[in-house]
Amino acid sequence: MSENDKKTIKRMIGDSGEDAVVKALTDKGFQLICRNFEVHNVGELDCVFRKDDAIYVVEVRSRKNKGNYPTSAETVDRKKRMKIVKTTEILIRKYGLYDLDVSFLVAQVTHDTSGMIKKIELIPF
């Protein structure tokens, strides 16, 4: 399998994970504000939702269930968290969301070996 094929498969798994998270949260009454909100030289937010008086910034991490590797949530290191926070500050200014509480979550999406989603876990960070 070529490197391009591997990247394509990885992207497809990531996209399906994001789609599943959006569906799971909208089914629970969350309103999607935006997806893949990117600020050049700052960072990107995978999904941002609103429910009641809060916004939820969700970093989606998809992974096949593999051995003793770190969990998807553990791969969101301090540097990545800081980028998410800075990008969120810009999003709040852009959409005028000043009066809302903010929660940061990692959506840990576990896929089986065929790529089917087995589980979605939301973990605060």
N, CA and C of each residue as an Amber inpcrd file, in Angstrom:
protein
   375
   0.8430000  -1.1720000   0.0000000   0.0000000   0.0000000   0.0000000
   0.8920000   1.2400000   0.0000000   0.5710000   2.1970000  -0.8420000
   1.3890000   3.4090000  -0.9590000   1.1330000   4.3460000   0.2250000
   2.0160000   5.3180000   0.4110000   1.8560000   6.3120000   1.4740000
   0.5940000   7.1360000   1.2470000   0.3010000   7.4500000  -0.0300000
  -0.9250000   8.2010000  -0.3320000  -2.1630000   7.4150000   0.0430000
  -2.1490000   6.1090000  -0.2130000  -3.2850000   5.2600000   0.1630000
  -3.4620000   5.2420000   1.6800000  -2.3490000   5.1410000   2.4030000
  -2.4080000   5.1360000   3.8700000  -2.9760000   6.4520000   4.3950000
  -2.5330000   7.5710000   3.8170000  -3.0350000   8.8820000   4.2320000
  -4.5220000   9.0200000   3.9290000  -4.9400000   8.5190000   2.7770000
  -6.3520000   8.5820000   2.3960000  -7.2020000   7.7820000   3.3730000
  -6.7510000   6.5950000   3.7240000  -7.4930000   5.7510000   4.6690000
  -7.5510000   6.4170000   6.0420000  -6.4230000   6.9700000   6.4770000
  -6.3840000   7.6500000   7.7720000  -7.3560000   8.8240000   7.7920000
  -7.3860000   9.5910000   6.7050000  -8.2930000  10.7440000   6.6140000
  -9.7550000  10.2890000   6.6210000 -10.0460000   9.2000000   5.9210000
 -11.4110000   8.6750000   5.8840000 -11.8520000   8.2330000   7.2760000
 -10.9700000   7.5820000   8.0120000 -11.2880000   7.1490000   9.3770000
 -11.5090000   8.3760000  10.2640000 -10.6530000   9.3790000  10.1230000
 -10.8110000  10.6130000  10.8980000 -12.1190000  11.3190000  10.5810000
 -12.4560000  11.4160000   9.2970000 -13.7130000  12.0570000   8.9000000
 -14.9220000  11.2950000   9.4300000 -14.8660000   9.9660000   9.3750000
 -15.9970000   9.1820000   9.8730000 -16.1330000   9.3490000  11.3880000
 -15.0110000   9.4910000  12.0810000 -15.0510000   9.7510000  13.5170000
 -15.6950000  11.0890000  13.8240000 -15.3110000  12.1300000  13.0900000
 -15.9270000  13.4480000  13.2780000 -17.4190000  13.3980000  12.9740000
 -17.7880000  12.7450000  11.8700000 -19.2120000  12.6180000  11.5170000
 -19.9880000  11.9430000  12.6390000 -19.4210000  10.8860000  13.2100000
 -20.0940000  10.1430000  14.2810000 -20.2510000  10.9970000  15.5360000
 -19.2410000  11.7930000  15.8590000 -19.3160000  12.6630000  17.0260000
 -20.3890000  13.7290000  16.8130000 -20.4220000  14.3300000  15.6290000
 -21.4440000  15.3350000  15.3350000 -22.8380000  14.7260000  15.4770000
 -23.0350000  13.5550000  14.9130000 -24.3500000  12.9050000  15.0070000
 -24.7000000  12.5710000  16.4500000 -23.7550000  12.0040000  17.2000000
 -24.0240000  11.6160000  18.5870000 -24.4110000  12.8250000  19.4410000
 -23.7020000  13.9350000  19.2680000 -23.9930000  15.1000000  20.0970000
 -25.2390000  15.8440000  19.6350000 -25.4600000  15.9540000  18.3420000
 -26.6880000  16.6110000  17.8830000 -27.9110000  15.7810000  18.2730000
 -27.7830000  14.4610000  18.2900000 -28.8780000  13.6020000  18.7530000
 -29.1900000  13.8380000  20.2320000 -28.2050000  14.3480000  20.9820000
 -28.4040000  14.6350000  22.4100000 -28.7850000  16.0960000  22.6510000
 -29.1110000  16.8180000  21.5960000 -29.5900000  18.1870000  21.7470000
 -28.5440000  19.2740000  21.6380000 -27.3190000  18.9230000  21.2990000
 -26.2830000  19.9250000  21.0820000 -26.4600000  20.5300000  19.6950000
 -26.2050000  21.8180000  19.5870000 -26.2830000  22.5070000  18.2980000
 -24.8640000  22.7030000  17.7710000 -24.6120000  22.2510000  16.5560000
 -23.2930000  22.4260000  15.9500000 -23.1250000  23.8850000  15.5300000
 -22.1040000  24.5370000  16.0780000 -21.7900000  25.9190000  15.7000000
 -20.8980000  25.9200000  14.4640000 -19.8460000  25.1050000  14.5020000
 -18.9520000  25.0260000  13.3520000 -18.1140000  23.7580000  13.4400000
 -17.5320000  23.4580000  12.3190000 -16.6700000  22.2850000  12.2040000
 -15.4210000  22.6990000  11.4410000 -14.2740000  22.2290000  11.8910000
 -12.9830000  22.5370000  11.2700000 -12.7470000  24.0450000  11.1630000
 -12.9460000  24.7370000  12.2870000 -12.7000000  26.1730000  12.3770000
 -11.1970000  26.3700000  12.4640000 -10.6290000  26.9840000  11.4310000
  -9.1770000  27.1070000  11.3540000  -8.7550000  28.5620000  11.3460000
  -7.7190000  28.8500000  12.1280000  -7.1040000  30.1710000  12.1460000
  -5.6450000  29.9790000  11.7470000  -5.2610000  30.6000000  10.6430000
  -3.9070000  30.4530000  10.1060000  -2.8660000  30.7810000  11.1760000
  -1.8820000  29.9300000  11.2860000  -0.7670000  30.0610000  12.2370000
  -1.1910000  30.0290000  13.7020000  -2.4180000  29.5890000  13.9790000
  -2.8580000  29.4680000  15.3700000  -3.2860000  28.0350000  15.6470000
  -4.3460000  27.5750000  14.9660000  -4.8130000  26.2140000  15.1920000
  -6.1450000  25.9440000  14.5330000  -6.6740000  24.7640000  14.7990000
  -7.9500000  24.3420000  14.2400000  -8.7760000  23.6820000  15.3210000
 -10.0840000  23.9440000  15.2860000 -11.0310000  23.2940000  16.1750000
 -11.8320000  22.3000000  15.3540000 -11.8450000  21.0360000  15.7780000
 -12.5640000  20.0160000  15.0100000 -14.0590000  20.2910000  14.9940000
 -14.6700000  20.4190000  16.1610000 -16.1100000  20.6450000  16.2610000
 -16.3900000  21.5530000  17.4490000 -17.3320000  22.4740000  17.2610000
 -17.7610000  23.3450000  18.3520000 -19.2840000  23.2760000  18.4120000
 -19.7970000  23.0230000  19.6190000 -21.2330000  22.8730000  19.8330000
 -21.7000000  23.8690000  20.8830000 -23.0140000  24.1030000  20.8680000
 -23.6400000  24.9010000  21.9230000 -24.7890000  24.0970000  22.4990000
 -24.9000000  24.1600000  23.8080000 -26.0620000  23.5950000  24.4940000
 -26.2960000  24.4530000  25.7260000 -27.5130000  24.9400000  25.8400000
 -27.8840000  25.8330000  26.9340000 -26.9360000  27.0280000  26.9680000
 -26.3170000  27.2870000  28.1070000 -25.4530000  28.4630000  28.2520000
 -23.9740000  28.1150000  28.1770000 -23.6390000  27.1250000  27.3610000
 -22.2370000  26.7060000  27.2640000 -21.8890000  26.3260000  25.8280000
 -20.6100000  26.5110000  25.5140000 -20.0950000  25.9700000  24.2580000
 -19.1360000  24.8360000  24.6100000 -19.0790000  23.8800000  23.7110000
 -18.2490000  22.6980000  23.9000000 -17.3070000  22.5960000  22.7090000
 -16.0260000  22.7090000  22.9860000 -15.0000000  22.5890000  21.9610000
 -14.5130000  21.1530000  22.0140000 -14.6700000  20.4450000  20.8950000
 -14.3920000  19.0100000  20.8820000 -13.2530000  18.6970000  19.9170000
 -12.1860000  18.1370000  20.4510000 -11.0680000  17.6270000  19.6560000
 -11.3460000  16.1500000  19.4150000 -11.5050000  15.7750000  18.1620000
 -11.8560000  14.3980000  17.8210000 -10.5790000  13.6250000  17.5200000
 -10.4270000  12.4850000  18.1870000  -9.2860000  11.6040000  17.9600000
  -9.8050000  10.2060000  17.6590000  -9.5000000   9.7310000  16.4700000
  -9.9170000   8.3910000  16.0530000  -8.7270000   7.4600000  16.0900000
  -8.9890000   6.2370000  16.4920000  -7.9040000   5.2780000  16.5720000
  -8.4730000   3.8690000  16.5150000  -7.7310000   3.0190000  15.8340000
  -8.0570000   1.6030000  15.8940000  -7.5660000   1.0790000  17.2270000
  -8.2280000   0.0900000  17.7590000  -7.8580000  -0.4690000  19.0540000
  -6.5540000  -1.2420000  18.9070000  -5.4520000  -0.6640000  19.4090000
  -4.1350000  -1.2770000  19.2300000  -3.3790000  -1.3200000  20.5420000
  -3.1140000  -2.4680000  21.0540000  -2.1790000  -2.7250000  22.1380000
  -2.0640000  -1.6990000  23.2260000  -0.8280000  -1.4230000  23.6350000
  -0.5480000  -0.5640000  24.7770000  -0.1760000   0.8670000  24.4060000
  -0.5650000   1.3200000  23.2250000  -0.2840000   2.6910000  22.8290000
  -1.1040000   3.6370000  23.6990000  -0.7050000   4.9140000  23.7810000
  -1.5140000   5.8730000  24.5440000  -2.9290000   5.9430000  23.9520000
  -3.8780000   6.2660000  24.8090000  -5.2370000   6.4500000  24.3070000
  -5.2670000   7.6910000  23.4190000  -6.3180000   7.8100000  22.6420000
  -6.4670000   8.9880000  21.7870000  -6.4350000  10.2670000  22.6100000
  -7.1100000  10.2490000  23.7480000  -7.1500000  11.4350000  24.5990000
  -5.7600000  11.8000000  25.1150000  -4.9380000  10.8250000  25.3930000
  -3.5930000  11.0880000  25.9040000  -2.6890000  11.7200000  24.8500000
  -3.0700000  11.6430000  23.5950000  -2.2500000  12.2350000  22.5390000
  -2.4790000  13.7460000  22.3880000  -3.4420000  14.2970000  23.1110000
  -3.6620000  15.7460000  23.0820000  -2.7550000  16.3520000  24.1460000
  -1.5700000  16.7120000  23.7140000  -0.5590000  17.2030000  24.6500000
  -0.7620000  18.6870000  24.9810000   0.0980000  19.1900000  25.8500000
  -0.0050000  20.5850000  26.2970000   0.0400000  21.5660000  25.1240000
   0.9250000  21.3460000  24.1850000   1.0530000  22.2370000  23.0260000
  -0.2490000  22.2730000  22.2300000  -0.8490000  21.1200000  21.9960000
  -2.1120000  21.0480000  21.2490000  -3.2290000  21.7290000  22.0430000
  -3.2780000  21.5100000  23.3460000  -4.3040000  22.1530000  24.1780000
  -4.1820000  23.6730000  24.1160000  -2.9580000  24.1870000  24.1290000
  -2.7560000  25.6410000  24.0590000  -3.2360000  26.2020000  22.7220000
  -2.9810000  25.4730000  21.6350000  -3.4770000  25.9000000  20.3220000
  -5.0050000  25.9280000  20.3030000  -5.6100000  24.9170000  20.9190000
  -7.0750000  24.8520000  20.9730000  -7.6270000  26.0320000  21.7600000
  -7.0150000  26.3600000  22.8860000  -7.4740000  27.4750000  23.7090000
  -7.3460000  28.7920000  22.9410000  -6.2100000  29.0290000  22.2950000
  -6.0090000  30.2740000  21.5370000  -7.0080000  30.3870000  20.3860000
  -7.2460000  29.2930000  19.6960000  -8.2000000  29.3040000  18.5850000
  -9.6120000  29.5350000  19.1110000  -9.9240000  28.9750000  20.2670000
 -11.2400000  29.1730000  20.8770000 -11.4560000  30.6400000  21.2360000
 -10.4340000  31.3060000  21.7310000 -10.5520000  32.7340000  22.0430000
 -10.9420000  33.5280000  20.8000000 -10.3590000  33.1870000  19.6720000
 -10.6830000  33.8710000  18.4090000 -12.1120000  33.5470000  17.9820000
 -12.5180000  32.2920000  18.1200000 -13.8800000  31.8860000  17.7750000
 -14.8970000  32.6440000  18.6260000 -14.6320000  32.7800000  19.9130000
 -15.5460000  33.4980000  20.8120000 -15.7100000  34.9390000  20.3610000
 -14.6160000  35.5810000  19.9900000 -14.6950000  36.9630000  19.4910000
 -15.4700000  37.0230000  18.1830000 -15.1930000  36.0960000  17.2710000
 -15.8420000  36.1100000  15.9530000 -17.3520000  35.9440000  16.0610000
 -17.8030000  35.0310000  16.9180000 -19.2320000  34.7350000  17.0290000
 -19.9110000  35.4650000  18.2010000 -19.1770000  36.2730000  18.9540000
 -19.7660000  37.0240000  20.0610000 -20.3010000  36.1310000  21.1700000
 -19.5700000  35.1020000  21.5240000 -20.0270000  34.1150000  22.5080000
 -19.4730000  34.4020000  23.9080000 -19.3130000  35.6660000  24.2440000
 -18.6370000  36.0640000  25.4740000 -19.3110000  35.5730000  26.7500000
 -20.6230000  35.5010000  26.7690000 -21.3570000  35.2000000  28.0010000
 -21.5610000  33.7070000  28.2550000 -20.9340000  32.8600000  27.4570000
 -21.1430000  31.4190000  27.5940000 -19.9580000  30.7540000  28.2980000
 -20.2650000  29.7300000  29.0700000 -19.2100000  28.9060000  29.6590000
 -18.5620000  28.1000000  28.5340000 -17.3140000  27.7100000  28.7200000
 -16.6010000  26.9240000  27.7160000 -16.1110000  25.6250000  28.3510000
 -16.3850000  24.5180000  27.6670000 -15.8610000  23.2170000  28.0820000
 -15.0390000  22.6510000  26.9420000 -13.9000000  22.0690000  27.2820000
 -13.0270000  21.4480000  26.3020000 -13.0990000  19.9390000  26.4870000
 -13.3510000  19.2300000  25.3950000 -13.5010000  17.7800000  25.4340000
 -12.6710000  17.1220000  24.3460000 -12.2190000  15.9230000  24.6310000
 -11.6480000  15.0590000  23.6030000 -12.6830000  13.9820000  23.3370000
 -13.0480000  13.8250000  22.0760000 -13.9230000  12.7250000  21.6800000
 -13.0170000  11.6030000  21.2110000 -12.9280000  10.5760000  22.0220000
 -12.0860000   9.4230000  21.7130000 -12.9460000   8.4120000  20.9580000
 -12.6740000   8.2750000  19.6720000 -13.4500000   7.3870000  18.8120000
 -12.6190000   6.1420000  18.5390000 -13.1500000   5.0010000  18.9250000
 -12.4470000   3.7330000  18.7380000 -13.0790000   2.9810000  17.5760000
 -12.2410000   2.5780000  16.6330000 -12.6730000   1.8260000  15.4540000
 -12.1820000   0.3840000  15.5720000 -12.9230000  -0.5340000  14.9550000
 -12.4150000  -1.9070000  14.8890000 -11.4640000  -2.0210000  13.6970000
 -10.9360000  -3.1980000  13.4630000  -9.9280000  -3.3720000  12.4100000
 -10.4710000  -3.0920000  11.0150000 -11.7910000  -3.1680000  10.8370000
 -12.3700000  -2.8680000   9.5180000 -12.7180000  -1.3920000   9.3710000
 -12.5070000  -0.6070000  10.4430000 -12.7870000   0.8250000  10.3790000
 -14.1460000   1.2130000  10.9290000 -14.9510000   0.2480000  11.3300000
 -16.2640000   0.5470000  11.8970000 -16.0970000   1.1170000  13.3070000
 -16.9460000   2.0680000  13.6590000 -16.8530000   2.7010000  14.9700000
 -17.4430000   1.7850000  16.0300000 -16.6360000   1.5380000  17.0620000
 -17.0750000   0.6990000  18.1810000 -17.5760000   1.5290000  19.3500000
 -16.9000000   2.6800000  19.6080000 -17.2300000   3.4350000  20.8140000
 -16.8000000   4.8840000  20.6660000 -17.5910000   5.7740000  21.2850000
 -17.2310000   7.2000000  21.3700000 -17.2590000   7.5670000  22.8470000
 -16.1460000   8.1100000  23.3200000 -16.0540000   8.5570000  24.7110000
 -15.7170000  10.0450000  24.7100000 -16.3810000  10.8170000  25.5600000
 -16.0750000  12.2280000  25.7190000 -15.3280000  12.4210000  27.0230000
 -14.1190000  12.9980000  26.9220000 -13.2330000  13.1270000  28.0720000
 -12.8390000  14.6090000  28.2160000 -13.1280000  15.2300000  29.3570000
 -12.7150000  16.6150000  29.5550000 -11.1920000  16.7410000  29.5900000
 -10.6950000  17.8940000  29.1400000  -9.2510000  18.1530000  29.2990000
  -9.0110000  19.5550000  29.7660000
